[in-house]
Amino acid sequence: MESLLIHNAHLFSPHGVFRPGWLLAVGGKICDLGAGSAPVAKTSQAGEQINAAGNALLPGFMDLHVHGAIGQDVMDADPRGLHAMARFFATHGGTAFLPTTWSAGRQEILAALAAIGQVVGRVQGGATILGAHLEGPYLNPAKCGAQDARHIRRTDQQEAREFLDTGLVRLLALAPEYEENLWLVEECARRGICVAIGHTVADYAPVQAAVRRGARQVTHCYNAMTGLDHRQPGTVGAAMALPELCCELIADNIHVHPLAQKILLDVKGLAGVVLVTDAIRGTGLPAGEYAMGDRRVIIREGAVHLPDGTLAGSILTMELALKNIQAASGRPLAELWQLASRNAARQIGISASKGSLEVGKDADLVLLDEDYNVHLTVVAGEVVYRRAI
């Protein structure tokens, strides 16, 4: 079996921070790890040895909410585009992701799911495709954001079952204020699919009702939802108050002010926030205009907008999200690493195999320098990206 030893690392695990530390992967799994220098017996097992030069070794980044990159979009329904996205994300430390759909017609969503179904799993030279995230179409048009309001609708049970029966959906976002949508919360919970509350005008009571039925996540918290008011807690107040809810956060300093990032993390705690990018087609490309379905978006000065000025996703990558939340919160990487990996794995039910550096889990790894530059990405024990240390 192929084996990989990474030594002289600043290693972050749930059981402690090892500096220096080492990790041995065999057959795509973490076989052993520890503090200090790697034992001679472990060194002799390694087919490849990498000196981490004291850089930070973390579990690979897992992005649950990403629409596209480098000219590709999930709604293109093109397996080649999904492969290209997977390879791009690997260059930014991504080892797994959920391709995310927009609100669209039934056939367009089914086509996107079919394309995901063709490539789900390991991607040669790239991040693993874990399944699909349906962001809509069962949202509230009053908070559509960059979603196309023409395609937003309430749950049709036959249509929703057709989406879920693909077996690909791991995360689904909806607006809980509609009775029709509450059926879908229960159906997803029954199937083990995580439900996120988003693009909604719901106040505390509808969010609480959705949580009772099984909702467990909040879509890009603060954005496309009602804010916190001292008389009307809004979706944001409910998200902060209900411990069952884990809040997605787009930490690009555009969607959410750094102080608001810190407040959310202080209130929810380390287990209550999951970093996402909400990245779109133009991620990794120069500023300019790009397609979003039959509409156009403009990338300028690091932000993405529709022509009317509405924010339309981001061009964020996960290592920058982690860097930004560290600067915003002032917390150490020893605490924050889980926002980019373990929390995501827990939310979609795969934490037994991914999301942290522990023996027996998949050897999905990222090596970062002190400026959060990615120097190495490893997926299931295979080096998929390497930059000189």
N, C-alpha and C positions, 0 to 999 in steps of 0.2 A: 504494500500500500504506500501511496505517496505520503511524505511527511515533511513538515516545515517547523523549524525552530526559530523563534524570534527572541533575542536576548539583549541585555543591556537596555531594557525598556523602562519607561515610567508607566507602570501597568495599573490600570484601574479595574477593580472587580468589586462585586457586592461584599466580598469578605475582607476588603482592605486595599490599600494602595501600596504597591511594591516598587521601590526605587533604590537599586535596580530590581527588575523583575524579568521573568522569562516565561515563555508559553510554547508548548509543543502541540502541534496539530498532526494527527494521523488519520488518514482516510476521510478527511473532510471534517473531523470532529476535534474538539479540544480534548487532548489526551491527558495533559498535565500542565500545571503552571505553578509558579512559586516566586519567592523573594530571593534576592542575591544572584549569584552566578548559576547558570544551568549546570546540574550535576553531569559528570562525565558520561554516565550511563544514558542520560537523555540526549546529550550531544551526539553520541554514537548512533542513536536512532534516526537522526535527522538526515533527510535527503538533501535539504537546502537549509542553510543557516543565514539569518539576516541580523546584522548588528543594528539595533534601533538607535544607537548613538544618544541614548537618554531621552528620546522623544516619547510622546504620550501614546500608549497603546490602549485603544478603546474598542468596545464592540462596534461593528460597522453601523452606519446610520441607516435608519428605516423611515421612509417617508410615506405616510398614509394618505397624503393628499397632494397629488401632482398631476397636472393636465398635459404637460408637454415640455419640450426643450429642443434646441438645435434644429428648428424648423419643422418639428414633428408634433402632432397632437393626437391624443387618444381617440378623438372622434373621427380621425382620418380612417380608422378601422384598417390599418395597415400593419401587419406583423413586422415588416422590415423597419417601420418607424419605431415600433416598440423596442426592437432590438437596439436600434441606434440610441434611443433614450437610455436604455439600461447601461450601455457602454459609457455614455456621457456621465450618468450619475456616479458610476464607479470612479471616475476621475475626480470626483468631489467627495469621496469617502462613502458613497451610498452602496450598500450591499443588498438591499431589498426595498421594494416599493409597491404601492397599489396604484396602477393606472386609474385615473379618475375621469369620469364622464361629466359632460354638461347636460343640462335639460335639453331634450331634443325629442323628436318623434320616436314612436315605438321601434320602427325598423332601423333608424339610425343608432339607437342605443343597442339593439340586438346585434347589429353589425359590429359595433365596437366591442361588445362582449365576445362575439365569435372570434374576433382577431386576438383578443386577450387569451381566449381559450386555446388558440393555436400555439401560443408561446409561453404559457404559464409555467413557472419553474425556473430552473437554471438557464441563464443566457451566457453563451460563450463570450468570455472577456467582459462581462458586465454584471450588473446587479440582478438578483433573483426577482422575478415577477410573482407576487404572492397571490394574486387574484385581482378583484376589481373593487373600486369604490364608486358607488352611484351617488353623485351629488345632485339630487333631484331625480326626476322632474317634479316631485311632490313637495313643492316649496310654497312660499307666499310671494306673489308677484309684487307686493308692496315693498319687499326687501329683496328684490331680485339681484341687486348688485350688477355684476357683469353677466349673469345668467340671462338668457333670452326669454323675456316674459311671455312671448307668443307660445312657448312650449311648456310653460309651467301649468300644472294641473293637479287636481286632487287624486288620491289613490283610486285606481281602477283595479279591483282584486284580480281579475283575469290577467291583465297586463303585468301587474306586479309579480304574480306567481310565475309568469313566463320569464321575467328577469331572474328571479331567485332560483328557478329550476335549472338554470345553467350550471349551478353549483359553484360559480365563480365569485359571487358577491360576498365580501367579507365585511364591508362597511357601507352603510346607506344613510344619507342625510335627508331630513325632512322637516317640515314645519308642523309642530304638534298641536296647533290651535284648531285644526280641522278634524272632526270626528272620523272621517274616512281614513285619515292618516294614522289614527291610533290603532286601527286594526293591523296596519302594517308594522307598527312597533311590536305588537304581540307576535305577529307571524315571524318577524326576523328574530326576536328573542327565542322563539321556539326552535328555530333552525340554527341557533348559535351565531347569528350575524349581529355585529355591533351596530347600534342605531345612534346616529348623531343628530342633535337638534341644531338647525341652522336655517338661514334665510327666512326669518320668522319675526312676527310682531308679538309673539307670546309673552305674557306676563308670568308671574311666578306660578299661578295655579295650573295653567296648561302644561308648563314644563314639569311641575311636580307630578301631574297625572301621567305624563309620558314616562317619567322615571319609574313610577309604580308599575308600569307595563313593561319596563325593561330597557328604556333608553339609558345609554351609558357615556355619551360623549357630546361635546359641543363643537360645532364647525367654526373654524377660525374665530375664536372668541373675540368679542367686541365688534366684529365686522358683520354687517348685514343682519342686525338684530337690534332689539330695543335696549337702550342703555339703562344704567342704574340711576334711579331717582329716589329721593327719600320718601316719596309717597307711592310711587310705582316702581317696585324693584326691577321690573323688566327682565328680559332674558339674561342679561349680564348679572343682575343680582341673584337670580335663580342659579345660574352656573356657579357663582361663587359660594352660595349657601349650601348647595346640595352635594354631600360628599360622594355620592354615587357617580357624579359627572366628572370626566376628565376633559380638560379644555385644550383644544388645538390652539396653537399660537403661531402666527406668522411674524417672526422676530426679524423683520427687515428694517425696522425703525421708520417705516412709511405707513404700513397698515396700523401699527400700534406704537405709540410713543414709548420710549424706553422706561419712563416712570410707570406707565400703565402696565408694561411687561413685568416690572418688579412687583407692583401691587398684586397682580394676578398670581405670581409665583409665591409671594408671601402669604396670600390668603389660601390658595389651594394646596400648597406644599409641593414637595418634589415629586410625589406620585400623582399629582393632579393636573399636570401640564404636559402636553406632548407637542414637540416642535414639528411643524410642517412647512412646506414651501409654498404650496398653491401655485407652483411654477407653470408658466404657459409656453407656447410655441417659441417665443423669441428668447427664451433663456439660453444663455451662452452665445448669443448673436449680437451684432452691433445695434446701437439705437436706430430706430426707424419704425416703419409701419409693417404690421403683420396681420394675417387673417385670423379671425376667430369665428369659425363657421362662415356665414355670409356677411359678417361684419368685419370691421377693422379695429385694431388697437394700435396705440402709439407708445413706443418705449422712448422715454426721455429722462435723463438724469436719474437713472436707476429705478424709475417707477413706470407702471403700465396703466394706461388709461384708455377708455373709450373716447371717441371724439367729443362727447358731452362732459368729459372730465371725470366720470365714474372710474374708480379703481377697478382693474380687470386682472386679478391675479398678480403674480410677482415674477421677478427674474432671480429670486433668491436660490441659493444652494445651501445644503444642510450644514456644511462646516461654518459658513458665515452666520447662519441662524444661531449656532452654538456660541460662536464668538460674540454675537450681539447680546444674547441673553446673559452671558457672563459679564459683559461690560455694564449692562443695565442693572443687574442684580447684585454684582459684587461678590457673588458666591464662587467658591472654588470649583474647578473642574471635577474634583473628587465627588461633588454632589450633583453637578449638572449633567454628567455624561448620560444619565438614564433618561433625560428628556428627549434625547435623540435616538434612543434604541429600546431600552427595556420597557418603557411605558407604552410605546407603540405595539411591541410584541404582546404585552399583556392585554391591550385593548382588543386585539383581534384573535386572541386565544392561542398564540403560538409561543408563549414565554417558556414552555418546557424545552424548546429546541433553539430559540434565538433570543437575542436582546441583551445578553450579558456574557462576560468572560468567566465561564464556569465549566468544569470538567463534564464532558458528555454533551455539551451543546455544540451547535454548528460553529465551525471556525470562520466566522464572519468578523473581520477585523479592519480597523483603520489606524494608521499611524500619523499623528499630527505633530508639527513643531510648535514652538511657543507662540507663533503668529497664526496658528490654526491652518497653515498650509498642509495639504494632504501629500504625504510622501509614499504611502503604501496602502493599497486596498486589497483585501483578501476575502474571497467568497468561497465558503466550504473548503478551506485549506488551499485554494489556488490563488496565486497572485494574479490579479486582473488589472492592476495599475501600479506603476512604480515610477517614482521620481527620485533623482539622486538626493541622498541625505547629506 
